[in-house]
Amino acid sequence: MAGQFTTPTILLLKEGADTSQGVGQIVHNIGACQAVGDILSTTLGPRGMDKLIYKGEGQSQVTISNDGATIIKLLDIVHPAAKILVDIARAQDDEVGDGTTSVVLLACEFLRMAKPFIEDGVHPRVIVSGYRRACAVVLEKLKDLSIDWSDKSEEELNEMLEKCAMTAMNSKLIAGYKEFFGPLVVNAVRSLDESLDLNMVGIAKVPGGSVTECQLVEGVAFKKTFSYAGFEQQRKNYVNPKIVLLHVELELKSEKSNAEIRLENPSEYQAIVDAEWKIIYDKLDKIVDSGAKVILSSLPIGDLATQYFADRDMFCAGRVPEADMKRVAAATGAVKQTSMNDLTEEVLGTCGLFEEKRVGSERFNFFTDCTAAKTATIILRGGAEQFIEETERSLHDAIMIVKRCIQNRSIVAGGGAVEMELSRYLRQYSRQIRDKSQIIMGAFGKAFEIIPRQLATNAGFDATDIVNELRFKHARNNRNAGVDIENERTFDTIENFVWEPTLSKHSAIAAACEAACTILSVDETIRNPRSQNTSEREQQKVADPRARPTGRASIR
């Protein structure tokens, strides 16, 4: 009909692209994140449960843990919005080392509190703006709630560090041994130099024995390396030995691969053989002339060199792991050499005592009384392999917490106390605002109650009674009141030594708010189809009868 036009169809995306947008998409993303929060919520606190994650398909790897970063990494989350929670958990683990479960729970609770506003038609940008405004207020209040320990004595500082380390281990598998591991972790970190390089804290795992047989070596200790014949004739104990570190292969066979030689007269072969022997013996003589008694190399040390050193009252070890070589170099002052041409006194290191001892069923090399730099090694013992692995993860969190406490000597009350105080303050602050962000900031403040509520729930308490009691106490200016896990009540967490670093809370709140705002600001998800080339290759595989089957055959 004249005067009427048909609107042409516009194909914007490739055929097969999946798009979803609008309020429904935001609510869907919130639901996906809450599913992750539901998995991690039961691991929070001293009475949190563990997760057993089994990787099949031939790997047969079983991990038992309640560490948030470990669990969320092993889950292999594929939902694009929920992957943001993986990122903030890893960032919290890298930055602070503890609080990975808390940061995910806070982010999920911020999203849950925003969900009714989204469904009621409030624009996501209004919510994001209110959340960021509330976060700034909360972080400023956190400074007032923190307790500064920078002017305390060394003895008081050590006590504070031990309490923070034990608080970090409260929720771990080794919580029953926190009194044993607390001083051990603090001594390990305090033995480092001013840089606090945690790579200088080595952890060696020896299955068997009791947990209380774990020990701290103020120096370097590593498992005995592969050795050749003649090793048993070497001494295993030296006082004030000179130490040389090499990146040189001391084996006769290595010379053959360095050059190609063509002989015209068979009688010249013996001269070539003698030259190879001379090369290796020249290397060994230079090491002996340097005065070194302990020789370590990151490359193999063969049977000829092993016997040669044994005959001259010297100890050698080849194929030493690179991490152990770096710690020995830092501890003894030795400089790693790639040739034998400059083995002077300046490149040699020393330690007060070198010895080889048996730990459980393994033999270890110990370098102690080191003066050049400070290092430490923690030797872990335990029954099951999974228990030792979880102990290592727990100690990693505690070591990171102690490091951050030394760098930022500020603490806050734990046990959900600081979250309840921030919740009370923010909701009271929001009443002074006249626009619509008042109710949004109030919801942001109420979300902090998830931490004490989940602590009480995981302990088997009535969470409603505990949270109501905490509200009552914080309203009466008892700002350090937190959950008492042992007696099913509330108590002053500062007086009962439940402390956490301020940096941990600051990082968790800021990261959780940013993650929630990022997820709320995504209103459309576009999933592109697979490339045409991939589709064609798959079609060719199906069409080609000679193609080998890649899956299991089905029986009909």
LUMTORLO-397472 format. One line per field, with one value per residue (C-alpha): x, y, z; residue in one letter. Coordinates in Angstrom, 3 decimals, m for minus. Layout:
<sites>
xx = c(X, ...)
yy = c(Y, ...)
zz = c(Z, ...)
code = c(a, ...)
</sites>
This chain:
<sites>
xx = c(0.000, 1.308, 2.744, 3.689, 7.255, 8.568, 11.429, 14.405, 15.805, 19.220, 21.606, 24.085, 25.696, 26.818, 24.084, 23.955, 25.026, 23.232, 22.238, 20.385, 19.917, 17.918, 16.795, 16.515, 20.178, 21.311, 19.157, 20.567, 24.149, 23.299, 21.875, 25.022, 27.211, 24.963, 25.421, 29.174, 28.559, 26.368, 29.234, 31.783, 29.518, 29.756, 33.582, 33.689, 34.962, 36.498, 33.619, 33.449, 33.153, 35.700, 35.136, 36.380, 37.091, 37.873, 39.343, 38.639, 39.441, 42.638, 44.020, 42.587, 43.537, 41.650, 41.833, 40.322, 40.312, 38.286, 40.503, 38.310, 40.932, 41.827, 38.201, 37.145, 40.212, 39.476, 35.791, 36.570, 33.746, 32.649, 29.887, 31.323, 29.859, 30.794, 34.391, 34.708, 34.433, 37.341, 39.409, 38.720, 39.433, 42.796, 43.574, 42.803, 44.983, 47.893, 47.573, 46.793, 46.802, 43.669, 40.023, 39.338, 36.049, 34.963, 35.513, 33.347, 30.577, 30.527, 30.326, 27.477, 25.605, 26.003, 24.454, 21.639, 20.719, 20.678, 18.440, 15.094, 16.019, 16.806, 13.500, 11.628, 13.029, 15.784, 18.470, 21.674, 23.792, 21.888, 22.714, 26.354, 26.686, 25.153, 27.370, 30.549, 29.548, 28.817, 32.117, 34.067, 32.265, 32.940, 36.651, 37.033, 35.296, 37.559, 40.530, 38.860, 38.138, 41.726, 44.238, 47.749, 50.625, 53.502, 54.622, 54.583, 57.635, 59.107, 57.661, 54.172, 54.535, 55.472, 52.410, 50.200, 51.690, 51.118, 47.487, 46.863, 48.492, 46.371, 43.205, 44.044, 44.440, 41.201, 39.216, 41.789, 42.321, 45.195, 43.108, 43.660, 47.422, 47.347, 49.208, 52.033, 52.102, 51.538, 55.026, 56.580, 55.104, 56.086, 59.669, 59.896, 58.833, 60.800, 63.958, 63.872, 65.549, 63.791, 62.504, 60.380, 60.755, 58.559, 60.464, 63.143, 60.742, 60.938, 58.420, 59.448, 56.848, 57.745, 54.848, 54.541, 54.840, 52.762, 51.848, 53.772, 56.945, 56.910, 59.987, 61.411, 64.964, 66.510, 68.505, 68.119, 67.070, 66.287, 65.783, 68.883, 69.339, 70.135, 73.687, 76.183, 78.579, 81.067, 78.480, 78.367, 82.117, 81.697, 81.482, 78.032, 79.031, 81.138, 81.697, 82.167, 82.634, 83.254, 80.461, 80.559, 77.445, 77.758, 75.750, 78.244, 77.811, 80.638, 80.325, 82.766, 80.129, 79.315, 82.531, 81.615, 78.579, 80.438, 82.350, 82.679, 86.133, 87.181, 90.227, 92.486, 94.666, 93.124, 96.160, 94.979, 91.895, 93.813, 94.935, 91.304, 90.320, 93.178, 92.126, 88.585, 89.908, 92.186, 89.281, 87.185, 90.156, 91.121, 87.618, 87.760, 91.246, 90.112, 87.260, 89.640, 92.135, 89.392, 89.184, 85.468, 84.211, 80.575, 79.830, 76.273, 75.314, 71.993, 73.313, 74.368, 77.577, 78.691, 80.251, 83.822, 83.448, 81.578, 84.371, 87.013, 85.455, 84.961, 88.685, 89.493, 87.073, 84.540, 80.727, 78.870, 75.242, 74.002, 70.593, 69.733, 66.370, 66.677, 64.603, 66.873, 69.973, 68.665, 67.962, 71.402, 72.985, 71.078, 71.822, 75.522, 76.591, 77.828, 77.659, 76.487, 79.181, 78.767, 82.473, 85.574, 87.742, 87.035, 86.610, 87.966, 87.328, 84.722, 82.345, 82.431, 79.874, 79.912, 77.603, 78.096, 77.111, 76.364, 75.008, 72.929, 70.235, 67.313, 63.796, 61.254, 62.073, 63.944, 67.450, 67.863, 70.807, 70.818, 72.619, 72.285, 73.878, 73.929, 75.115, 74.964, 71.159, 68.229, 66.231, 64.000, 62.622, 59.514, 59.485, 55.911, 54.950, 51.608, 49.803, 47.791, 49.129, 45.946, 46.467, 50.023, 48.865, 46.121, 48.621, 50.831, 47.902, 46.974, 50.516, 50.675, 47.689, 49.213, 52.629, 51.042, 49.032, 52.142, 54.016, 51.209, 50.983, 54.699, 54.400, 51.131, 51.037, 47.317, 44.637, 40.859, 38.533, 37.745, 34.865, 32.439, 32.846, 34.182, 31.498, 28.704, 30.137, 30.447, 26.873, 25.561, 27.536, 26.579, 22.864, 22.939, 24.905, 22.434, 19.576, 21.254, 20.819, 17.647, 17.787, 17.075, 20.622, 19.633, 17.923, 20.670, 23.421, 21.332, 21.136, 24.897, 25.376, 23.015, 24.984, 27.918, 25.837, 26.415, 29.830, 28.714, 25.512, 27.426, 29.954, 27.092, 25.317, 28.439, 28.967, 25.423, 24.099, 20.841, 22.123, 19.125, 19.728, 23.470, 23.016, 20.310, 22.582, 25.399, 23.072, 22.120, 25.731, 26.947, 24.044, 25.373, 28.826, 30.426, 32.104, 34.415, 31.593, 31.860, 30.775, 32.076, 32.363, 33.206, 30.333, 27.492, 27.359, 29.087, 32.225, 34.837, 37.089, 39.978, 40.177, 40.004, 42.763, 40.665, 42.456, 42.791, 44.979, 43.256, 44.707, 42.814, 39.435, 40.203, 41.170, 38.185, 35.588, 37.033, 37.361, 33.876, 32.262, 34.095, 33.129, 29.458, 29.431, 31.039, 28.429, 25.546, 26.744, 26.581, 23.139, 23.838, 25.760, 26.660, 27.925, 29.490, 29.157, 32.195, 34.219, 33.262, 36.591, 35.997, 32.511, 33.812, 36.532, 33.998, 31.712, 34.607, 35.395, 31.812, 31.676, 35.044, 34.518, 38.272, 38.303, 39.233, 36.606, 37.522, 34.956, 33.657, 31.686, 28.046, 26.513, 23.011)
yy = c(0.000, 3.415, 5.486, 2.516, 1.328, m1.875, m1.491, m3.568, m6.136, m5.090, m7.928, m6.457, m9.522, m12.762, m15.363, m17.518, m14.794, m15.016, m11.710, m10.963, m7.548, m5.384, m5.896, m9.640, m9.879, m7.942, m10.123, m13.218, m12.067, m11.389, m14.905, m16.453, m14.574, m15.567, m19.223, m18.782, m17.041, m19.938, m22.354, m20.311, m19.080, m22.274, m22.061, m18.749, m18.574, m20.908, m23.383, m23.215, m26.433, m27.743, m28.465, m31.620, m30.920, m33.923, m33.623, m36.741, m37.659, m39.462, m36.740, m38.216, m35.100, m34.521, m31.161, m30.582, m26.908, m24.048, m21.354, m19.151, m18.443, m22.128, m23.260, m20.607, m21.348, m25.079, m24.611, m23.610, m21.069, m20.325, m17.740, m14.419, m12.308, m14.774, m14.776, m11.282, m12.894, m15.156, m12.087, m10.273, m13.431, m13.843, m10.143, m10.328, m13.419, m11.736, m8.409, m9.479, m13.286, m13.640, m12.585, m14.240, m15.742, m12.461, m10.423, m12.791, m12.885, m9.089, m8.685, m11.203, m9.505, m6.075, m7.557, m9.250, m5.958, m4.225, m6.829, m5.425, m1.938, m3.315, m5.195, m2.056, m0.096, 1.926, 2.701, 0.717, 3.866, 5.331, 2.233, 2.253, 5.916, 5.279, 2.269, 4.132, 7.033, 4.641, 2.822, 6.068, 6.831, 3.328, 3.370, 6.730, 5.386, 2.329, 4.596, 5.818, 2.257, 1.069, 0.833, 2.087, m0.066, 1.896, 3.303, m0.011, m1.845, m4.856, m7.230, m5.775, m5.807, m9.491, m10.241, m8.352, m10.235, m13.605, m12.746, m11.646, m14.842, m16.989, m15.103, m15.887, m19.572, m19.704, m20.723, m23.184, m26.893, m26.250, m24.036, m26.515, m25.918, m22.126, m21.639, m23.740, m22.208, m18.558, m17.906, m20.100, m17.947, m14.693, m15.874, m16.924, m13.507, m11.558, m13.408, m11.753, m8.473, m5.146, m6.079, m8.927, m11.011, m14.031, m16.037, m16.247, m18.330, m21.860, m24.570, m28.227, m30.995, m34.350, m36.857, m38.730, m37.779, m35.412, m31.818, m30.714, m32.084, m29.184, m27.059, m23.695, m23.604, m20.145, m20.657, m22.864, m26.500, m28.500, m32.127, m34.144, m34.173, m37.069, m38.306, m40.620, m43.218, m41.725, m39.530, m41.665, m41.164, m37.396, m35.650, m34.520, m31.889, m28.734, m25.765, m22.393, m23.941, m21.927, m22.456, m22.157, m22.029, m23.134, m23.320, m25.741, m29.370, m31.384, m34.522, m36.045, m36.656, m32.975, m32.194, m34.469, m32.408, m29.103, m29.665, m31.866, m33.312, m35.180, m37.457, m38.457, m40.794, m43.260, m42.788, m39.238, m40.541, m41.097, m37.470, m36.370, m38.601, m37.232, m33.675, m34.349, m35.738, m32.736, m30.324, m31.899, m32.238, m28.592, m27.582, m29.773, m28.525, m24.906, m25.670, m27.402, m24.532, m22.013, m23.478, m24.298, m27.203, m27.276, m27.245, m26.764, m26.765, m26.331, m28.736, m32.390, m33.330, m36.724, m39.744, m38.712, m35.301, m36.775, m39.243, m36.570, m34.270, m37.142, m37.974, m34.352, m34.020, m31.912, m32.096, m31.642, m31.653, m31.332, m30.593, m28.235, m26.481, m22.890, m21.520, m23.233, m21.928, m18.364, m18.725, m20.238, m17.390, m14.797, m16.540, m17.255, m14.362, m16.680, m15.493, m18.023, m18.797, m19.980, m20.669, m21.645, m18.734, m16.423, m18.494, m15.866, m15.270, m12.620, m15.044, m17.671, m17.747, m19.145, m20.246, m21.158, m24.808, m27.138, m30.603, m33.318, m34.755, m37.114, m35.711, m38.509, m40.729, m37.987, m36.562, m32.790, m30.433, m27.661, m24.297, m22.493, m19.542, m17.561, m13.956, m12.509, m12.283, m13.633, m16.588, m19.227, m22.641, m24.267, m28.079, m29.378, m32.797, m34.566, m37.778, m37.365, m35.527, m33.445, m32.315, m31.149, m29.282, m27.510, m26.711, m25.016, m22.936, m21.965, m20.914, m18.899, m16.842, m16.351, m15.403, m12.834, m11.378, m11.022, m9.342, m6.830, m6.159, m5.353, m3.013, m1.424, m1.548, m1.053, m3.507, m3.658, m5.844, m9.234, m11.647, m9.498, m6.544, m4.032, m5.019, m4.439, m1.063, m0.010, m1.174, 0.855, 3.967, 3.921, 3.426, 6.295, 8.423, 7.686, 9.303, 12.657, 12.333, 13.628, 12.067, 8.501, 7.364, 7.336, 3.949, 2.597, 3.540, 2.022, m1.226, m1.111, m0.760, m3.614, m5.902, m5.870, m7.935, m10.979, m11.543, m11.918, m13.631, m16.251, m16.710, m17.526, m19.758, m21.813, m22.318, m23.711, m20.708, m18.822, m16.101, m13.814, m13.703, m13.114, m10.300, m8.650, m8.740, m7.213, m4.440, m3.722, m3.530, m1.418, 0.980, 1.445, 2.375, m1.040, m0.934, m3.937, m6.414, m9.506, m13.139, m15.463, m18.811, m20.765, m19.697, m18.847, m15.197, m11.895, m10.453, m7.712, m9.050, m6.667, m7.792, m11.431, m11.024, m11.570, m9.047, m8.493, m6.129, m2.940, m3.469, m6.763, m5.130, m2.068, m4.205, m6.563, m3.772, m1.776, m4.841, m6.160, m2.780, m2.412, m5.935, m5.330, m2.034, m3.668, m6.442, m4.001, m1.848, m4.746, m4.759, m6.872, m10.052, m11.031, m14.522, m14.718, m17.954, m20.060, m19.035, m20.308, m22.110, m24.073, m25.039, m26.162, m28.295, m29.968, m30.643, m32.164, m34.465, m35.666, m36.129, m37.919, m41.649, m42.102, m39.719, m41.465, m41.283, m38.909, m39.977, m43.212, m45.491, m45.926, m49.368, m49.681)
zz = c(0.000, m0.926, 1.925, 4.095, 4.493, 6.053, 8.542, 7.398, 9.829, 11.193, 11.999, 14.501, 16.068, 14.520, 14.174, 17.280, 19.725, 23.070, 24.694, 27.892, 29.421, 31.761, 35.334, 34.859, 33.938, 37.023, 39.276, 37.572, 38.226, 41.857, 42.177, 40.723, 43.204, 46.105, 45.132, 45.625, 48.947, 50.120, 49.489, 51.445, 54.241, 56.307, 56.399, 58.294, 61.844, 64.436, 64.101, 60.308, 58.343, 55.838, 52.157, 50.452, 46.794, 44.615, 41.150, 39.156, 35.576, 36.457, 38.748, 41.944, 43.881, 47.126, 48.906, 52.347, 53.280, 54.694, 53.207, 51.036, 48.360, 48.028, 47.746, 45.271, 43.130, 43.018, 42.166, 38.559, 38.430, 34.852, 35.394, 34.174, 36.994, 39.731, 38.476, 39.951, 43.390, 42.455, 41.629, 44.903, 46.935, 45.217, 45.603, 49.332, 49.655, 47.858, 49.648, 53.216, 53.282, 55.432, 55.227, 51.879, 53.059, 54.680, 51.529, 49.448, 52.064, 52.333, 48.561, 48.345, 51.186, 49.566, 46.425, 48.363, 50.049, 46.644, 45.008, 46.310, 45.066, 41.599, 41.485, 42.585, 39.655, 41.320, 38.773, 39.410, 39.218, 42.172, 44.203, 43.099, 44.039, 47.475, 48.088, 47.230, 49.429, 52.286, 51.769, 52.105, 55.387, 56.713, 55.865, 57.567, 60.683, 60.606, 61.308, 64.498, 65.640, 65.122, 67.953, 67.194, 68.481, 66.931, 70.294, 72.167, 73.451, 71.653, 74.234, 73.846, 70.075, 70.118, 72.228, 69.776, 66.819, 68.499, 69.253, 65.667, 64.348, 66.668, 65.635, 61.982, 62.902, 64.904, 61.844, 60.535, 60.920, 63.355, 65.660, 68.497, 68.237, 67.873, 71.170, 69.680, 66.206, 67.217, 68.686, 65.973, 63.184, 64.900, 65.455, 61.791, 60.497, 63.110, 62.116, 58.672, 57.782, 57.247, 53.792, 55.274, 52.113, 52.814, 50.189, 52.863, 54.998, 53.660, 54.491, 54.354, 54.703, 56.275, 56.600, 59.872, 63.501, 65.594, 64.817, 67.895, 66.293, 63.835, 64.342, 63.388, 62.062, 62.255, 59.097, 56.034, 55.945, 52.833, 51.986, 51.050, 47.298, 44.989, 45.616, 43.956, 45.305, 47.738, 49.438, 52.575, 53.068, 53.363, 56.716, 57.767, 60.329, 60.003, 62.297, 60.579, 57.110, 53.970, 51.455, 47.663, 45.478, 41.863, 38.679, 37.130, 36.164, 37.716, 35.617, 33.161, 30.512, 30.226, 28.358, 25.446, 24.537, 24.430, 21.189, 18.112, 17.426, 14.275, 14.531, 11.650, 13.697, 16.215, 18.454, 19.152, 20.954, 24.201, 24.175, 23.893, 26.808, 28.911, 28.064, 29.287, 32.554, 32.928, 32.452, 35.201, 37.563, 37.017, 38.104, 41.188, 42.135, 41.936, 44.338, 46.750, 46.556, 47.418, 50.910, 50.704, 52.797, 51.590, 47.855, 46.593, 42.928, 41.166, 38.494, 38.966, 40.785, 39.451, 41.149, 40.253, 41.914, 44.900, 45.625, 44.977, 47.593, 50.059, 49.911, 50.823, 53.747, 51.836, 51.510, 48.229, 47.082, 43.507, 42.007, 44.881, 44.177, 43.052, 45.946, 48.483, 46.687, 46.948, 50.659, 51.318, 49.355, 51.390, 54.689, 54.205, 52.003, 49.246, 45.619, 43.061, 40.457, 36.873, 36.311, 38.289, 37.234, 40.158, 43.326, 45.692, 49.366, 48.519, 46.784, 49.543, 52.329, 55.823, 58.615, 62.245, 61.867, 58.987, 59.685, 58.111, 60.378, 60.018, 60.353, 60.369, 57.418, 55.535, 55.809, 55.848, 55.441, 58.075, 57.852, 61.189, 63.021, 59.783, 60.148, 56.620, 56.448, 58.358, 57.061, 58.615, 57.725, 59.175, 59.106, 59.190, 60.523, 60.522, 59.721, 56.526, 53.508, 53.308, 56.913, 56.197, 53.082, 55.051, 57.818, 55.226, 53.944, 57.496, 58.339, 55.119, 56.293, 59.750, 58.330, 56.004, 58.886, 61.067, 58.213, 57.664, 61.405, 61.533, 58.558, 59.760, 63.544, 63.871, 64.992, 65.368, 67.405, 65.848, 66.355, 64.353, 66.738, 64.224, 61.671, 64.205, 65.174, 61.525, 60.910, 63.847, 62.897, 59.210, 59.845, 62.324, 59.844, 57.030, 58.965, 58.401, 54.611, 53.021, 49.530, 48.414, 49.167, 52.880, 52.603, 50.327, 52.796, 55.587, 53.656, 53.097, 56.852, 57.674, 55.337, 57.796, 60.210, 58.007, 59.641, 63.307, 62.167, 60.194, 63.024, 65.390, 62.869, 62.142, 65.870, 66.240, 68.167, 67.745, 65.412, 66.023, 69.784, 69.371, 66.840, 68.944, 71.997, 69.955, 68.741, 72.341, 73.524, 70.628, 71.130, 74.673, 73.321, 73.930, 70.542, 71.096, 71.768, 69.564, 69.387, 72.128, 70.373, 73.507, 75.795, 73.360, 74.320, 73.546, 75.137, 74.765, 72.029, 72.735, 76.375, 75.258, 72.636, 69.505, 67.290, 63.574, 61.532, 60.415, 56.948, 56.604, 57.304, 55.191, 52.195, 52.588, 52.804, 49.907, 47.655, 48.498, 47.776, 44.482, 43.399, 44.260, 42.370, 39.337, 39.235, 39.726, 36.836, 34.336, 32.697, 29.623, 28.895, 25.344, 24.638, 21.186, 19.218, 18.484, 15.481, 12.061, 11.692, 14.894, 13.751, 10.373, 11.968, 14.229, 11.263, 9.347, 12.269, 12.342, 8.568, 8.291, 8.966, 9.495, 12.435, 15.659, 18.408, 21.209, 23.786, 25.237, 22.946, 23.893, 23.988, 22.568)
code = c(m, a, g, q, f, t, t, p, t, i, l, l, l, k, e, g, a, d, t, s, q, g, v, g, q, i, v, h, n, i, g, a, c, q, a, v, g, d, i, l, s, t, t, l, g, p, r, g, m, d, k, l, i, y, k, g, e, g, q, s, q, v, t, i, s, n, d, g, a, t, i, i, k, l, l, d, i, v, h, p, a, a, k, i, l, v, d, i, a, r, a, q, d, d, e, v, g, d, g, t, t, s, v, v, l, l, a, c, e, f, l, r, m, a, k, p, f, i, e, d, g, v, h, p, r, v, i, v, s, g, y, r, r, a, c, a, v, v, l, e, k, l, k, d, l, s, i, d, w, s, d, k, s, e, e, e, l, n, e, m, l, e, k, c, a, m, t, a, m, n, s, k, l, i, a, g, y, k, e, f, f, g, p, l, v, v, n, a, v, r, s, l, d, e, s, l, d, l, n, m, v, g, i, a, k, v, p, g, g, s, v, t, e, c, q, l, v, e, g, v, a, f, k, k, t, f, s, y, a, g, f, e, q, q, r, k, n, y, v, n, p, k, i, v, l, l, h, v, e, l, e, l, k, s, e, k, s, n, a, e, i, r, l, e, n, p, s, e, y, q, a, i, v, d, a, e, w, k, i, i, y, d, k, l, d, k, i, v, d, s, g, a, k, v, i, l, s, s, l, p, i, g, d, l, a, t, q, y, f, a, d, r, d, m, f, c, a, g, r, v, p, e, a, d, m, k, r, v, a, a, a, t, g, a, v, k, q, t, s, m, n, d, l, t, e, e, v, l, g, t, c, g, l, f, e, e, k, r, v, g, s, e, r, f, n, f, f, t, d, c, t, a, a, k, t, a, t, i, i, l, r, g, g, a, e, q, f, i, e, e, t, e, r, s, l, h, d, a, i, m, i, v, k, r, c, i, q, n, r, s, i, v, a, g, g, g, a, v, e, m, e, l, s, r, y, l, r, q, y, s, r, q, i, r, d, k, s, q, i, i, m, g, a, f, g, k, a, f, e, i, i, p, r, q, l, a, t, n, a, g, f, d, a, t, d, i, v, n, e, l, r, f, k, h, a, r, n, n, r, n, a, g, v, d, i, e, n, e, r, t, f, d, t, i, e, n, f, v, w, e, p, t, l, s, k, h, s, a, i, a, a, a, c, e, a, a, c, t, i, l, s, v, d, e, t, i, r, n, p, r, s, q, n, t, s, e, r, e, q, q, k, v, a, d, p, r, a, r, p, t, g, r, a, s, i, r)
</sites>
